[in-house]
Amino acid sequence: MIDKIIEIEIFGRTYKIRVKGEEDEKYISHLTSYVDQKMQEIAVKSKSTDALKIAVLAALNIADEYFLSQKRFDQLEDVIGQMETEMENLEKNFFKDDQAYPDIEKAIS
């Protein structure tokens, strides 16, 4: 894969960054748009023109979104783990009944 240098624009400033391929370039474009959007929102809400302050506040907001998403993901993993345990218990109980009546299968055939 060939490295490529592309220009991106965030909050009115242009940056050159290295990407590894077409897919990475599309992904970087998506990230760029997201960060720019966050900075624009912060600028409007804070009524600040200090780009560094806006960037730090945007980074804090993005970090908050990340940690909240991670917390939700961890909670979902816990729920899935509980469901798997419940399914295993149900399966054990179901097959335990089959073992208690081994002649049922012969009688059905």
N, CA, C and O atoms as a Tinker XYZ file with bonds, in Angstrom:
   436  protein
     1  N      0.836000   -1.176000    0.000000    73     2
     2  CA     0.000000    0.000000    0.000000    64     1     3
     3  C      0.885000    1.245000    0.000000    63     2     4     5
     4  O      1.854000    1.321000    0.755000    81     3
     5  N      0.564000    2.185000   -0.816000    73     3     6
     6  CA     1.373000    3.392000   -0.947000    64     5     7
     7  C      0.828000    4.488000   -0.052000    63     6     8     9
     8  O     -0.372000    4.761000   -0.041000    81     7
     9  N      1.737000    5.124000    0.710000    73     7    10
    10  CA     1.335000    6.265000    1.522000    64     9    11
    11  C      1.035000    7.443000    0.615000    63    10    12    13
    12  O      1.665000    7.632000   -0.425000    81    11
    13  N      0.068000    8.220000    1.032000    73    11    14
    14  CA    -0.346000    9.373000    0.251000    64    13    15
    15  C     -0.542000   10.538000    1.207000    63    14    16    17
    16  O     -1.063000   10.348000    2.306000    81    15
    17  N     -0.145000   11.712000    0.822000    73    15    18
    18  CA    -0.359000   12.900000    1.651000    64    17    19
    19  C     -1.566000   13.638000    1.103000    63    18    20    21
    20  O     -1.631000   13.971000   -0.081000    81    19
    21  N     -2.526000   13.889000    1.996000    73    19    22
    22  CA    -3.727000   14.622000    1.595000    64    21    23
    23  C     -3.860000   15.870000    2.456000    63    22    24    25
    24  O     -3.287000   15.960000    3.542000    81    23
    25  N     -4.613000   16.810000    1.959000    73    23    26
    26  CA    -4.914000   18.014000    2.722000    64    25    27
    27  C     -6.319000   17.905000    3.273000    63    26    28    29
    28  O     -7.257000   17.527000    2.571000    81    27
    29  N     -6.444000   18.247000    4.551000    73    27    30
    30  CA    -7.754000   18.296000    5.177000    64    29    31
    31  C     -7.956000   19.698000    5.738000    63    30    32    33
    32  O     -6.997000   20.437000    5.959000    81    31
    33  N     -9.195000   20.044000    5.960000    73    31    34
    34  CA    -9.489000   21.347000    6.543000    64    33    35
    35  C    -10.398000   21.156000    7.738000    63    34    36    37
    36  O    -11.465000   20.547000    7.652000    81    35
    37  N     -9.940000   21.698000    8.859000    73    35    38
    38  CA   -10.721000   21.673000   10.086000    64    37    39
    39  C    -10.736000   23.077000   10.657000    63    38    40    41
    40  O     -9.696000   23.679000   10.921000    81    39
    41  N    -11.942000   23.577000   10.839000    73    39    42
    42  CA   -12.158000   24.895000   11.436000    64    41    43
    43  C    -11.371000   25.988000   10.709000    63    42    44    45
    44  O    -10.775000   26.874000   11.321000    81    43
    45  N    -11.395000   25.887000    9.390000    73    43    46
    46  CA   -10.781000   26.920000    8.564000    64    45    47
    47  C     -9.277000   26.814000    8.401000    63    46    48    49
    48  O     -8.667000   27.658000    7.744000    81    47
    49  N     -8.668000   25.796000    8.986000    73    47    50
    50  CA    -7.223000   25.621000    8.852000    64    49    51
    51  C     -6.942000   24.358000    8.065000    63    50    52    53
    52  O     -7.628000   23.347000    8.222000    81    51
    53  N     -5.934000   24.422000    7.222000    73    51    54
    54  CA    -5.567000   23.295000    6.377000    64    53    55
    55  C     -4.394000   22.547000    6.985000    63    54    56    57
    56  O     -3.430000   23.143000    7.467000    81    55
    57  N     -4.503000   21.219000    6.948000    73    55    58
    58  CA    -3.450000   20.353000    7.478000    64    57    59
    59  C     -3.116000   19.313000    6.420000    63    58    60    61
    60  O     -3.981000   18.878000    5.659000    81    59
    61  N     -1.851000   18.923000    6.385000    73    59    62
    62  CA    -1.423000   17.827000    5.510000    64    61    63
    63  C     -1.195000   16.610000    6.389000    63    62    64    65
    64  O     -0.486000   16.665000    7.393000    81    63
    65  N     -1.824000   15.494000    5.979000    73    63    66
    66  CA    -1.639000   14.258000    6.729000    64    65    67
    67  C     -1.375000   13.108000    5.766000    63    66    68    69
    68  O     -1.745000   13.159000    4.593000    81    67
    69  N     -0.734000   12.081000    6.283000    73    67    70
    70  CA    -0.388000   10.912000    5.483000    64    69    71
    71  C     -1.448000    9.834000    5.694000    63    70    72    73
    72  O     -1.819000    9.534000    6.829000    81    71
    73  N     -1.930000    9.257000    4.601000    73    71    74
    74  CA    -2.870000    8.135000    4.660000    64    73    75
    75  C     -2.291000    6.981000    3.860000    63    74    76    77
    76  O     -1.409000    7.171000    3.023000    81    75
    77  N     -2.800000    5.775000    4.129000    73    75    78
    78  CA    -2.225000    4.587000    3.503000    64    77    79
    79  C     -2.964000    4.104000    2.273000    63    78    80    81
    80  O     -2.430000    3.279000    1.532000    81    79
    81  N     -4.160000    4.582000    2.029000    73    79    82
    82  CA    -4.879000    4.112000    0.854000    64    81    83
    83  C     -6.213000    4.798000    0.696000    63    82    84    85
    84  O     -6.576000    5.677000    1.478000    81    83
    85  N     -6.940000    4.386000   -0.330000    73    83    86
    86  CA    -8.229000    4.988000   -0.657000    64    85    87
    87  C     -9.223000    4.881000    0.502000    63    86    88    89
    88  O     -9.923000    5.843000    0.819000    81    87
    89  N     -9.278000    3.706000    1.128000    73    87    90
    90  CA   -10.209000    3.507000    2.234000    64    89    91
    91  C     -9.855000    4.422000    3.403000    63    90    92    93
    92  O    -10.734000    5.038000    4.005000    81    91
    93  N     -8.577000    4.506000    3.717000    73    91    94
    94  CA    -8.144000    5.392000    4.794000    64    93    95
    95  C     -8.470000    6.845000    4.476000    63    94    96    97
    96  O     -8.821000    7.619000    5.366000    81    95
    97  N     -8.356000    7.206000    3.220000    73    95    98
    98  CA    -8.651000    8.585000    2.815000    64    97    99
    99  C    -10.125000    8.911000    3.059000    63    98   100   101
   100  O    -10.450000    9.999000    3.534000    81    99
   101  N    -11.003000    7.988000    2.740000    73    99   102
   102  CA   -12.437000    8.189000    2.983000    64   101   103
   103  C    -12.714000    8.272000    4.480000    63   102   104   105
   104  O    -13.509000    9.099000    4.926000    81   103
   105  N    -12.065000    7.424000    5.243000    73   103   106
   106  CA   -12.251000    7.419000    6.689000    64   105   107
   107  C    -11.752000    8.728000    7.302000    63   106   108   109
   108  O    -12.413000    9.306000    8.165000    81   107
   109  N    -10.594000    9.186000    6.856000    73   107   110
   110  CA   -10.039000   10.451000    7.343000    64   109   111
   111  C    -10.979000   11.603000    6.993000    63   110   112   113
   112  O    -11.158000   12.523000    7.791000    81   111
   113  N    -11.571000   11.556000    5.823000    73   111   114
   114  CA   -12.536000   12.586000    5.424000    64   113   115
   115  C    -13.732000   12.593000    6.364000    63   114   116   117
   116  O    -14.220000   13.654000    6.753000    81   115
   117  N    -14.200000   11.409000    6.726000    73   115   118
   118  CA   -15.322000   11.291000    7.665000    64   117   119
   119  C    -14.935000   11.869000    9.030000    63   118   120   121
   120  O    -15.702000   12.621000    9.631000    81   119
   121  N    -13.744000   11.513000    9.515000    73   119   122
   122  CA   -13.263000   12.040000   10.797000    64   121   123
   123  C    -13.110000   13.551000   10.754000    63   122   124   125
   124  O    -13.481000   14.254000   11.694000    81   123
   125  N    -12.561000   14.037000    9.660000    73   123   126
   126  CA   -12.360000   15.471000    9.487000    64   125   127
   127  C    -13.685000   16.219000    9.582000    63   126   128   129
   128  O    -13.791000   17.226000   10.283000    81   127
   129  N    -14.671000   15.728000    8.886000    73   127   130
   130  CA   -15.998000   16.363000    8.916000    64   129   131
   131  C    -16.569000   16.368000   10.324000    63   130   132   133
   132  O    -17.154000   17.360000   10.762000    81   131
   133  N    -16.399000   15.261000   11.030000    73   131   134
   134  CA   -16.935000   15.153000   12.384000    64   133   135
   135  C    -16.267000   16.153000   13.330000    63   134   136   137
   136  O    -16.944000   16.862000   14.075000    81   135
   137  N    -14.947000   16.202000   13.295000    73   135   138
   138  CA   -14.208000   17.123000   14.165000    64   137   139
   139  C    -14.542000   18.562000   13.813000    63   138   140   141
   140  O    -14.745000   19.386000   14.704000    81   139
   141  N    -14.603000   18.874000   12.522000    73   139   142
   142  CA   -14.951000   20.234000   12.099000    64   141   143
   143  C    -16.341000   20.616000   12.590000    63   142   144   145
   144  O    -16.548000   21.726000   13.080000    81   143
   145  N    -17.285000   19.702000   12.460000    73   143   146
   146  CA   -18.651000   19.957000   12.913000    64   145   147
   147  C    -18.666000   20.230000   14.420000    63   146   148   149
   148  O    -19.323000   21.168000   14.873000    81   147
   149  N    -17.952000   19.423000   15.191000    73   147   150
   150  CA   -17.893000   19.616000   16.641000    64   149   151
   151  C    -17.304000   20.981000   16.990000    63   150   152   153
   152  O    -17.800000   21.671000   17.880000    81   151
   153  N    -16.250000   21.359000   16.287000    73   151   154
   154  CA   -15.619000   22.647000   16.567000    64   153   155
   155  C    -16.552000   23.793000   16.194000    63   154   156   157
   156  O    -16.620000   24.793000   16.910000    81   155
   157  N    -17.268000   23.661000   15.086000    73   155   158
   158  CA   -18.223000   24.702000   14.690000    64   157   159
   159  C    -19.321000   24.854000   15.755000    63   158   160   161
   160  O    -19.692000   25.971000   16.116000    81   159
   161  N    -19.837000   23.718000   16.254000    73   159   162
   162  CA   -20.872000   23.757000   17.292000    64   161   163
   163  C    -20.363000   24.431000   18.563000    63   162   164   165
   164  O    -21.065000   25.248000   19.159000    81   163
   165  N    -19.151000   24.091000   18.975000    73   163   166
   166  CA   -18.558000   24.687000   20.180000    64   165   167
   167  C    -18.359000   26.185000   19.981000    63   166   168   169
   168  O    -18.620000   26.972000   20.891000    81   167
   169  N    -17.900000   26.580000   18.805000    73   167   170
   170  CA   -17.670000   27.999000   18.530000    64   169   171
   171  C    -18.972000   28.787000   18.660000    63   170   172   173
   172  O    -18.984000   29.881000   19.225000    81   171
   173  N    -20.054000   28.240000   18.144000    73   171   174
   174  CA   -21.352000   28.925000   18.223000    64   173   175
   175  C    -21.827000   28.995000   19.672000    63   174   176   177
   176  O    -22.260000   30.050000   20.136000    81   175
   177  N    -21.745000   27.876000   20.383000    73   175   178
   178  CA   -22.225000   27.829000   21.764000    64   177   179
   179  C    -21.394000   28.691000   22.702000    63   178   180   181
   180  O    -21.937000   29.365000   23.577000    81   179
   181  N    -20.091000   28.671000   22.522000    73   179   182
   182  CA   -19.207000   29.405000   23.433000    64   181   183
   183  C    -18.990000   30.855000   23.012000    63   182   184   185
   184  O    -18.503000   31.674000   23.791000    81   183
   185  N    -19.352000   31.152000   21.791000    73   183   186
   186  CA   -19.134000   32.499000   21.226000    64   185   187
   187  C    -17.674000   32.924000   21.329000    63   186   188   189
   188  O    -17.357000   34.103000   21.492000    81   187
   189  N    -16.797000   31.930000   21.230000    73   187   190
   190  CA   -15.372000   32.186000   21.305000    64   189   191
   191  C    -14.772000   32.141000   19.902000    63   190   192   193
   192  O    -15.272000   31.450000   19.014000    81   191
   193  N    -13.700000   32.888000   19.730000    73   191   194
   194  CA   -12.964000   32.830000   18.467000    64   193   195
   195  C    -11.579000   32.220000   18.657000    63   194   196   197
   196  O    -10.806000   32.100000   17.707000    81   195
   197  N    -11.274000   31.835000   19.899000    73   195   198
   198  CA    -9.983000   31.226000   20.215000    64   197   199
   199  C     -9.988000   29.770000   19.742000    63   198   200   201
   200  O    -10.612000   28.902000   20.352000    81   199
   201  N     -9.273000   29.529000   18.636000    73   199   202
   202  CA    -9.276000   28.199000   18.023000    64   201   203
   203  C     -8.748000   27.125000   18.970000    63   202   204   205
   204  O     -9.259000   26.005000   18.961000    81   203
   205  N     -7.750000   27.431000   19.778000    73   203   206
   206  CA    -7.201000   26.450000   20.705000    64   205   207
   207  C     -8.243000   26.072000   21.762000    63   206   208   209
   208  O     -8.423000   24.895000   22.073000    81   207
   209  N     -8.912000   27.064000   22.300000    73   207   210
   210  CA    -9.953000   26.806000   23.302000    64   209   211
   211  C    -11.071000   25.961000   22.687000    63   210   212   213
   212  O    -11.554000   25.014000   23.309000    81   211
   213  N    -11.471000   26.300000   21.486000    73   211   214
   214  CA   -12.533000   25.562000   20.791000    64   213   215
   215  C    -12.094000   24.124000   20.531000    63   214   216   217
   216  O    -12.885000   23.194000   20.690000    81   215
   217  N    -10.837000   23.939000   20.131000    73   215   218
   218  CA   -10.319000   22.598000   19.863000    64   217   219
   219  C    -10.294000   21.763000   21.142000    63   218   220   221
   220  O    -10.653000   20.586000   21.118000    81   219
   221  N     -9.877000   22.355000   22.243000    73   219   222
   222  CA    -9.823000   21.621000   23.516000    64   221   223
   223  C    -11.236000   21.248000   23.960000    63   222   224   225
   224  O    -11.467000   20.118000   24.391000    81   223
   225  N    -12.174000   22.173000   23.861000    73   223   226
   226  CA   -13.555000   21.878000   24.243000    64   225   227
   227  C    -14.169000   20.806000   23.339000    63   226   228   229
   228  O    -14.912000   19.942000   23.805000    81   227
   229  N    -13.855000   20.869000   22.058000    73   227   230
   230  CA   -14.345000   19.838000   21.126000    64   229   231
   231  C    -13.742000   18.482000   21.483000    63   230   232   233
   232  O    -14.436000   17.466000   21.464000    81   231
   233  N    -12.454000   18.469000   21.808000    73   231   234
   234  CA   -11.799000   17.214000   22.204000    64   233   235
   235  C    -12.442000   16.640000   23.462000    63   234   236   237
   236  O    -12.632000   15.428000   23.564000    81   235
   237  N    -12.778000   17.503000   24.421000    73   235   238
   238  CA   -13.451000   17.033000   25.635000    64   237   239
   239  C    -14.824000   16.450000   25.315000    63   238   240   241
   240  O    -15.206000   15.415000   25.862000    81   239
   241  N    -15.561000   17.108000   24.434000    73   239   242
   242  CA   -16.876000   16.600000   24.036000    64   241   243
   243  C    -16.762000   15.255000   23.328000    63   242   244   245
   244  O    -17.549000   14.345000   23.589000    81   243
   245  N    -15.799000   15.129000   22.446000    73   243   246
   246  CA   -15.599000   13.871000   21.721000    64   245   247
   247  C    -15.160000   12.773000   22.694000    63   246   248   249
   248  O    -15.606000   11.632000   22.582000    81   247
   249  N    -14.286000   13.113000   23.650000    73   247   250
   250  CA   -13.859000   12.134000   24.651000    64   249   251
   251  C    -15.053000   11.687000   25.497000    63   250   252   253
   252  O    -15.177000   10.506000   25.823000    81   251
   253  N    -15.925000   12.623000   25.850000    73   251   254
   254  CA   -17.125000   12.303000   26.618000    64   253   255
   255  C    -18.010000   11.338000   25.828000    63   254   256   257
   256  O    -18.492000   10.347000   26.377000    81   255
   257  N    -18.222000   11.622000   24.552000    73   255   258
   258  CA   -19.014000   10.732000   23.698000    64   257   259
   259  C    -18.393000    9.335000   23.659000    63   258   260   261
   260  O    -19.097000    8.328000   23.740000    81   259
   261  N    -17.083000    9.288000   23.535000    73   259   262
   262  CA   -16.380000    8.003000   23.474000    64   261   263
   263  C    -16.588000    7.208000   24.759000    63   262   264   265
   264  O    -16.944000    6.031000   24.711000    81   263
   265  N    -16.366000    7.849000   25.913000    73   263   266
   266  CA   -16.479000    7.129000   27.175000    64   265   267
   267  C    -17.915000    6.708000   27.472000    63   266   268   269
   268  O    -18.136000    5.642000   28.047000    81   267
   269  N    -18.893000    7.525000   27.090000    73   267   270
   270  CA   -20.288000    7.126000   27.258000    64   269   271
   271  C    -20.615000    5.931000   26.355000    63   270   272   273
   272  O    -21.318000    5.009000   26.769000    81   271
   273  N    -20.106000    5.953000   25.130000    73   271   274
   274  CA   -20.314000    4.819000   24.219000    64   273   275
   275  C    -19.649000    3.565000   24.761000    63   274   276   277
   276  O    -20.222000    2.478000   24.687000    81   275
   277  N    -18.457000    3.703000   25.299000    73   275   278
   278  CA   -17.743000    2.561000   25.870000    64   277   279
   279  C    -18.514000    1.992000   27.057000    63   278   280   281
   280  O    -18.601000    0.774000   27.217000    81   279
   281  N    -19.075000    2.874000   27.892000    73   279   282
   282  CA   -19.865000    2.433000   29.043000    64   281   283
   283  C    -21.096000    1.653000   28.567000    63   282   284   285
   284  O    -21.416000    0.601000   29.119000    81   283
   285  N    -21.789000    2.173000   27.537000    73   283   286
   286  CA   -22.963000    1.482000   26.986000    64   285   287
   287  C    -22.557000    0.130000   26.403000    63   286   288   289
   288  O    -23.263000   -0.863000   26.582000    81   287
   289  N    -21.445000    0.091000   25.723000    73   287   290
   290  CA   -20.947000   -1.150000   25.144000    64   289   291
   291  C    -20.671000   -2.173000   26.244000    63   290   292   293
   292  O    -21.053000   -3.337000   26.124000    81   291
   293  N    -20.008000   -1.738000   27.311000    73   291   294
   294  CA   -19.708000   -2.634000   28.428000    64   293   295
   295  C    -20.992000   -3.154000   29.065000    63   294   296   297
   296  O    -21.074000   -4.327000   29.430000    81   295
   297  N    -22.004000   -2.279000   29.201000    73   295   298
   298  CA   -23.285000   -2.706000   29.764000    64   297   299
   299  C    -23.946000   -3.744000   28.857000    63   298   300   301
   300  O    -24.509000   -4.725000   29.342000    81   299
   301  N    -23.880000   -3.529000   27.556000    73   299   302
   302  CA   -24.445000   -4.501000   26.617000    64   301   303
   303  C    -23.717000   -5.833000   26.701000    63   302   304   305
   304  O    -24.344000   -6.891000   26.648000    81   303
   305  N    -22.404000   -5.786000   26.830000    73   303   306
   306  CA   -21.646000   -7.030000   26.981000    64   305   307
   307  C    -22.084000   -7.784000   28.232000    63   306   308   309
   308  O    -22.195000   -9.010000   28.216000    81   307
   309  N    -22.335000   -7.042000   29.327000    73   307   310
   310  CA   -22.809000   -7.676000   30.561000    64   309   311
   311  C    -24.172000   -8.328000   30.348000    63   310   312   313
   312  O    -24.395000   -9.459000   30.780000    81   311
   313  N    -25.073000   -7.626000   29.693000    73   311   314
   314  CA   -26.407000   -8.163000   29.428000    64   313   315
   315  C    -26.307000   -9.410000   28.555000    63   314   316   317
   316  O    -26.977000  -10.409000   28.816000    81   315
   317  N    -25.479000   -9.352000   27.530000    73   315   318
   318  CA   -25.296000  -10.512000   26.646000    64   317   319
   319  C    -24.731000  -11.688000   27.442000    63   318   320   321
   320  O    -25.162000  -12.826000   27.258000    81   319
   321  N    -23.780000  -11.420000   28.315000    73   319   322
   322  CA   -23.213000  -12.480000   29.154000    64   321   323
   323  C    -24.278000  -13.113000   30.043000    63   322   324   325
   324  O    -24.319000  -14.333000   30.196000    81   323
   325  N    -25.135000  -12.287000   30.626000    73   323   326
   326  CA   -26.218000  -12.811000   31.458000    64   325   327
   327  C    -27.187000  -13.647000   30.628000    63   326   328   329
   328  O    -27.648000  -14.699000   31.073000    81   327
   329  N    -27.492000  -13.178000   29.425000    73   327   330
   330  CA   -28.404000  -13.919000   28.549000    64   329   331
   331  C    -27.794000  -15.256000   28.146000    63   330   332   333
   332  O    -28.496000  -16.266000   28.094000    81   331
   333  N    -26.506000  -15.273000   27.865000    73   331   334
   334  CA   -25.835000  -16.525000   27.512000    64   333   335
   335  C    -25.897000  -17.508000   28.672000    63   334   336   337
   336  O    -26.142000  -18.698000   28.472000    81   335
   337  N    -25.672000  -17.006000   29.892000    73   335   338
   338  CA   -25.738000  -17.864000   31.075000    64   337   339
   339  C    -27.143000  -18.430000   31.253000    63   338   340   341
   340  O    -27.312000  -19.615000   31.541000    81   339
   341  N    -28.145000  -17.579000   31.079000    73   339   342
   342  CA   -29.532000  -18.032000   31.188000    64   341   343
   343  C    -29.852000  -19.085000   30.123000    63   342   344   345
   344  O    -30.517000  -20.081000   30.410000    81   343
   345  N    -29.378000  -18.862000   28.899000    73   343   346
   346  CA   -29.620000  -19.835000   27.834000    64   345   347
   347  C    -28.944000  -21.171000   28.147000    63   346   348   349
   348  O    -29.523000  -22.231000   27.910000    81   347
   349  N    -27.734000  -21.120000   28.673000    73   347   350
   350  CA   -27.034000  -22.353000   29.045000    64   349   351
   351  C    -27.802000  -23.098000   30.132000    63   350   352   353
   352  O    -27.926000  -24.321000   30.083000    81   351
   353  N    -28.315000  -22.356000   31.111000    73   351   354
   354  CA   -29.088000  -22.985000   32.182000    64   353   355
   355  C    -30.369000  -23.604000   31.644000    63   354   356   357
   356  O    -30.741000  -24.709000   32.039000    81   355
   357  N    -31.042000  -22.899000   30.751000    73   355   358
   358  CA   -32.252000  -23.446000   30.142000    64   357   359
   359  C    -31.938000  -24.708000   29.347000    63   358   360   361
   360  O    -32.668000  -25.697000   29.402000    81   359
   361  N    -30.840000  -24.647000   28.611000    73   359   362
   362  CA   -30.431000  -25.801000   27.814000    64   361   363
   363  C    -30.117000  -26.999000   28.712000    63   362   364   365
   364  O    -30.516000  -28.125000   28.411000    81   363
   365  N    -29.404000  -26.757000   29.813000    73   363   366
   366  CA   -29.087000  -27.835000   30.752000    64   365   367
   367  C    -30.368000  -28.439000   31.321000    63   366   368   369
   368  O    -30.513000  -29.659000   31.395000    81   367
   369  N    -31.289000  -27.572000   31.719000    73   367   370
   370  CA   -32.552000  -28.063000   32.281000    64   369   371
   371  C    -33.355000  -28.828000   31.240000    63   370   372   373
   372  O    -33.975000  -29.844000   31.555000    81   371
   373  N    -33.347000  -28.355000   30.021000    73   371   374
   374  CA   -34.085000  -29.019000   28.951000    64   373   375
   375  C    -33.543000  -30.414000   28.715000    63   374   376   377
   376  O    -34.312000  -31.371000   28.632000    81   375
   377  N    -32.226000  -30.544000   28.603000    73   375   378
   378  CA   -31.615000  -31.837000   28.334000    64   377   379
   379  C    -31.597000  -32.724000   29.570000    63   378   380   381
   380  O    -31.553000  -33.949000   29.453000    81   379
   381  N    -31.630000  -32.123000   30.741000    73   379   382
   382  CA   -31.710000  -32.910000   31.967000    64   381   383
   383  C    -33.012000  -33.706000   31.972000    63   382   384   385
   384  O    -33.033000  -34.866000   32.382000    81   383
   385  N    -34.102000  -33.079000   31.513000    73   383   386
   386  CA   -35.389000  -33.771000   31.419000    64   385   387
   387  C    -35.312000  -34.925000   30.427000    63   386   388   389
   388  O    -35.909000  -35.978000   30.655000    81   387
   389  N    -34.580000  -34.737000   29.323000    73   387   390
   390  CA   -34.417000  -35.811000   28.335000    64   389   391
   391  C    -33.698000  -37.007000   28.953000    63   390   392   393
   392  O    -34.045000  -38.154000   28.673000    81   391
   393  N    -32.698000  -36.743000   29.792000    73   391   394
   394  CA   -31.948000  -37.819000   30.416000    64   393   395
   395  C    -32.784000  -38.527000   31.478000    63   394   396   397
   396  O    -32.570000  -39.711000   31.740000    81   395
   397  N    -33.729000  -37.824000   32.090000    73   395   398
   398  CA   -34.582000  -38.437000   33.098000    64   397   399
   399  C    -35.551000  -39.431000   32.468000    63   398   400   401
   400  O    -36.004000  -40.363000   33.131000    81   399
   401  N    -35.867000  -39.235000   31.195000    73   399   402
   402  CA   -36.811000  -40.107000   30.483000    64   401   403
   403  C    -36.182000  -40.639000   29.189000    63   402   404   405
   404  O    -36.631000  -40.283000   28.099000    81   403
   405  N    -35.161000  -41.474000   29.291000    73   403   406
   406  CA   -34.456000  -41.934000   28.085000    64   405   407
   407  C    -35.319000  -42.781000   27.154000    63   406   408   409
   408  O    -35.024000  -42.869000   25.962000    81   407
   409  N    -36.365000  -43.397000   27.664000    73   407   410
   410  CA   -37.193000  -44.276000   26.838000    64   409   411
   411  C    -38.204000  -43.510000   26.011000    63   410   412   413
   412  O    -38.847000  -44.094000   25.139000    81   411
   413  N    -38.367000  -42.196000   26.263000    73   411   414
   414  CA   -39.342000  -41.402000   25.516000    64   413   415
   415  C    -38.990000  -41.397000   24.031000    63   414   416   417
   416  O    -39.872000  -41.571000   23.190000    81   415
   417  N    -37.721000  -41.201000   23.698000    73   415   418
   418  CA   -37.314000  -41.164000   22.302000    64   417   419
   419  C    -37.629000  -42.496000   21.623000    63   418   420   421
   420  O    -38.054000  -42.507000   20.468000    81   419
   421  N    -37.429000  -43.614000   22.314000    73   419   422
   422  CA   -37.739000  -44.924000   21.734000    64   421   423
   423  C    -39.240000  -45.080000   21.521000    63   422   424   425
   424  O    -39.684000  -45.665000   20.533000    81   423
   425  N    -40.009000  -44.548000   22.462000    73   423   426
   426  CA   -41.472000  -44.673000   22.375000    64   425   427
   427  C    -42.016000  -43.837000   21.243000    63   426   428   429
   428  O    -43.015000  -44.213000   20.630000    81   427
   429  N    -41.385000  -42.706000   20.945000    73   427   430
   430  CA   -41.866000  -41.808000   19.874000    64   429   431
   431  C    -41.562000  -42.411000   18.511000    63   430   432   433
   432  O    -42.355000  -42.247000   17.583000    81   431
   433  N    -40.433000  -43.106000   18.363000    73   431   434
   434  CA   -40.038000  -43.637000   17.062000    64   433   435
   435  C    -40.909000  -44.742000   16.589000    63   434   436
   436  O    -40.688000  -45.282000   15.504000    81   435
